[in-house]
């Protein structure tokens, strides 16, 4: 799909997404955030589900069968997102120091201290790596660690300039800027660990700054996402990862819109069905009372094949408006106030 076509489809999809009413749901922001966190950690190997994270974050209930490291990874990322989303409100420029602070939030409980030939550093404090790293076993090496501080500073200069000059009315261009920021920083690989989580968080922060719906890289799309990062690096063409992430965001929003519309439709249908059932039971009971005004609750229940409690509930609604009791409960009968 050509770039212009993808960009147009994105605008159309977001228009439908926003028009569906999904963003007006109670706790929409909270649960969307939990989805961001769950999928980002899943890409790094976490098996904690979205429901388990909800219980962990809201109730402090640990997920059974999940390692402590996995759960700490999710708690740290949640706190990092809350910190980052609050920080963007300040409109301050990005700096190397801030990015390291952000990384420290991500790696707070799962980071470690390293002693290398290049020196000692602590990933739990967000310190830049002092060793060389590669993309997996036999993978291409990232930037030499001696060049990381300068490259990260230059990245901040580029991002600040790009943010100040971007046309915020051009939604597609804004998304592409956020994807480019993610790609550039993860390619520098400033830290020994947590680069994926931190750079996806940065991407979502940029999106928040520009008034966009944060994009989720889902665990189901992990393979395509990682391959697009590799291809963009090898071909020195960041439009590859931009297009893939744009397409994934479109698919995610379309799926969420359809799920919401289906849930809303099912709720309406269930409510209508319940109303029909209620009206049908009332109608049958009224007919039974006309035929046998002397019957007891138990006899009406047996006659209609419903519970005594259901009979009592419906008669309570009818009593005083449609019918009234003449005589005692034991020996009396029901009389209609109006036909």
N, C-alpha and C positions, 0 to 999 in steps of 0.2 A: 504494500500500500504506500503510495507517495506521501511525502511529508505534508503537503497541503491538505490531502484527503484525510490523513490521520488527525491533523489539527482541527479540521472542520467537524469530524466525527466526535472529537473530544468536547467541543462546544455544545453540540447537539445532545450528547449524553449527559453532560452536567446540567443542561437546561431541564431535561426530563427528570434527572435525579432530584434537583432542587424543587421542581414543580410537583413531585410525588407526595411531598409532605413528610418525608422520612426524617428530615432534619428537625421537625417539630416534636419528635418523639421525646418522652421523658427520659432523661439520662442518655440522650443520643451522644453527646460529646464524650461522656465517660466510657461508654461501651465501645465507641469508635476508637478511643485511645487504647483500650484494653486489646482490641483487635490489632492495632499497630504494634503493640509490644509483643503480643503472643507470636505473631508471624515473624517479626524481626529476630526474636530469640530462637524460633524454630529453624530458621535458616542457618543458625549457628549450632544446631544440634539439640536444642531443648525439646522435650516431649510434653511439656506442660500445656494443657488445653486452655482454650479461652474461658470455659466455665470454671476450670480449676483456678485460673488466675483471678477470676472475679471473686471467688471464695477466699483466695489468699489475700487479695488486696483489701476487700471490704470487711471480711470477717476474721482474717488472720488464721484461717483454717488451712493447714498444710495439705498438699495433694499426696494421697497415698500412692506408694510405688514410684514416686519421683525423687530423684536425688536432691540433696540439700543444695548442691552447686547449681542445679537447674533453677531451683526456686529462688535462690539468691540472685541469679542472673536476671530473672524477671522482675524482682523487687527493685533491684538497682536501676534497671532500665526504666521502670515506671517513674522512679524519683528523678531520673535524668530528664525524662520527657516533661514532667511538671516544672522542673527548673528551667529547661530550655524554652518552653512555651511562655513562661512568665518573663524570661529574659528578653524575648523578642519585642515585648511591649515597650522596652526602654529605648528602642531604636538606636542603640549604641553600635559602633562599628565592630566588626569581627577582628579579633587579634589572636595571635598564637597562644597567648596566656589564657584567653577565654576558651579556646578549643581544647586546651589541655585540662582546664577545669571541667569542661563538659565530659571529656574522656574519663576523668577521675570519678565523676558521678556514675558513669556506665560501668566502670571496673572496680567500684569501691570494695565490694565483698569478694570478688573473684580474681582480682589482680594479684601480682606477685612482685617480689624484688628480684632483680637479675644482676648478676656479676659477670661482665663480659670483658673482652680485650679492649673494647671501646670505653668501658667504664661501668659504674653501677647506676642502675635506675629502677624506679618502682612504678609498675603499670597501674597499681591501685591509686597512685597519686597523679595519674595522667601524664607522667613524664615521657618525653619523646624517646624513642628507642635509640640505643647506642650499640646496635648490632644490625647486621644485614639479615633480611628475611626474603623468602621466596613464596610464590603462590603454590603451596602444597608440595608434595614429593616430586622432584624433577621439574617443578614449575619455574616460570620465568622470575628472575630476581627483581625485587622492587628497587627503588632508588637507594643508593648507598647512604648509610645512616649519617655520614658527615654532611651530606647535602640536604638532609631533612629540614633543619631549622630555617635555612634560607628559602627552600621551596615552599614551606608552610607559610612563611611570612609573605611571600609573593602571592600565594593563593589568597590570603586575606585581603591583600591590596586589590587583586582582581575582583573578588566577590563584592567588596564594598563599592567599587566603581560600577560594577554591573548592576547592583541593586539600586544605585542612585540614578542610573540612566535608563532602566527598563521601563517600558510602557506598561503600566499596570492594567490598562484596558485590553491588552493583548494577552488573553488567557493562555494560549498555547505557548507564546514566547516565555511567559513567566514559568510555566511548568518546565520548559526546556532548560531554562536557567537553573532551576532547582536540581534537575537531573544532571546537568553539567557540573554543578558544584559537588554533587555526590561523587561523580566519576573522577573529577580532578583530585579530590582529597583522598579517596580510597586508592587511587593510583600512586600518590605520594606515600601512602601507608605510614603515617607519622608515628604510630605506636606499634608495639610488639604484639598487642592483642586488642580485640574490641573495635577494630577499624570498621568492620561492616556495620555493627550496631550504631557506632558514633556517627558515621557518615550518612547513614539513613536517617538518623535523628536530625542531623544538620539539614538534610534535604527537606524534611517535614517542617523544620523551623522556618526555612526560607519560604516554603509554601504558605505557612501561617502568616508570615510577614506580608506576603503579597495577596492575602485574602483568598487563598485557594483551599479546596478540600484536600487535606493531606493524603498522599498516595501510599498505598500499602503494597509492599512486595510480598505476595503470599507465598507460603511454604510450597504450595502446589506448583508455583511458577519458578521455584528456586533454580532448577536446571537451566531453563531458558535465560534467566537473569544472569547467572554466573557466566554462561557461555557468551552472552552479549558483552559483558565486561571484558572477557578475554579477547574477543574479536575486536573490540574498540581499541584495546591496548596494542594488539598486534598490527592492526591496520592504521593506527593513529587516526581514528575516525570516530569521534564521540557521538555522531548522529546515530550510530548503530544502537548503542545503549539507550539513547534518548527515544528512538522509535519503539524499541521493545518495551521500555517502561511506560511510554505513553499508551501503547496498545494494552498493556497489562492493567493500567489504571482504568481505561475505558471498560474493559471486560469486568473488572471488579465492581465498578459503579453500576453497570448494567445488571449484573447478578444481584447486587444489593437492592436495586430498585424493583426487580421482578420478585424477589423474596418478600419485600415489604408489601408490594401490591397484592401478592397472593395471601399473605397473612391477614391483610386488611379485608380482603374479599371473603376469606374463610370466616373471619370474625362476624362480618355482616350477615353472611349466610347462616352461621350458627345462631345468631341473635334472632334472625327472621324465623328460623326453624323452631326455636324455643317459643317464640310468640305464637306461632301457628299451633304448636302442641298445647300451649296454655289455653288459647281460645277454644280449641277443639274439646279439651277436657271440661271447660266451663259450660260449653254448649250441651255436651252430653249429660252433665250433672243437672242442668236446668230441666232438660227433658225428663230425666229420672225423677226429679222432685215433683214435676207436674203429674207424672203417672203414679207416683207413690209418695205423697207428701208426709206420710206417717213413718217412713223408713228411718232407721238409725244410721249413724255414720258407717258402722260396720256393714250394714246391709247395702248401702250405696256403693261401698268399696267393692264388695263381692259382685254386685250387679255390673259394675263398670270395669272390673278387673284392674283396679288401681289401689293404692295403699290408703289406709284410714287417715293418715297424716295429710295426704293430698286432698282427700275429701274435706277434711277440716279446714285446710288452708283456703280452698275455693269457696266454701260456705261462708267463711269469715269475711271474704271480699263481697259476697252477695248480700249478707245479712244487713238489714237496715236500709238498703237501697233498692234491691230487687225482691227480697223475701223478708219475712219476719216470723218469729216463732210464736205459735199459739199454744198455750198450755206448758206443761213441764217438759223437761228434756226426755223423761221416760215415757210419758203418755201423750205428749202433745203432737203437733204436726206443723209443717211449714205452709205458710200462706203467702201468695204473691201480692206485693204491694201494687205492682202494675204488670200488665201482661206483656 
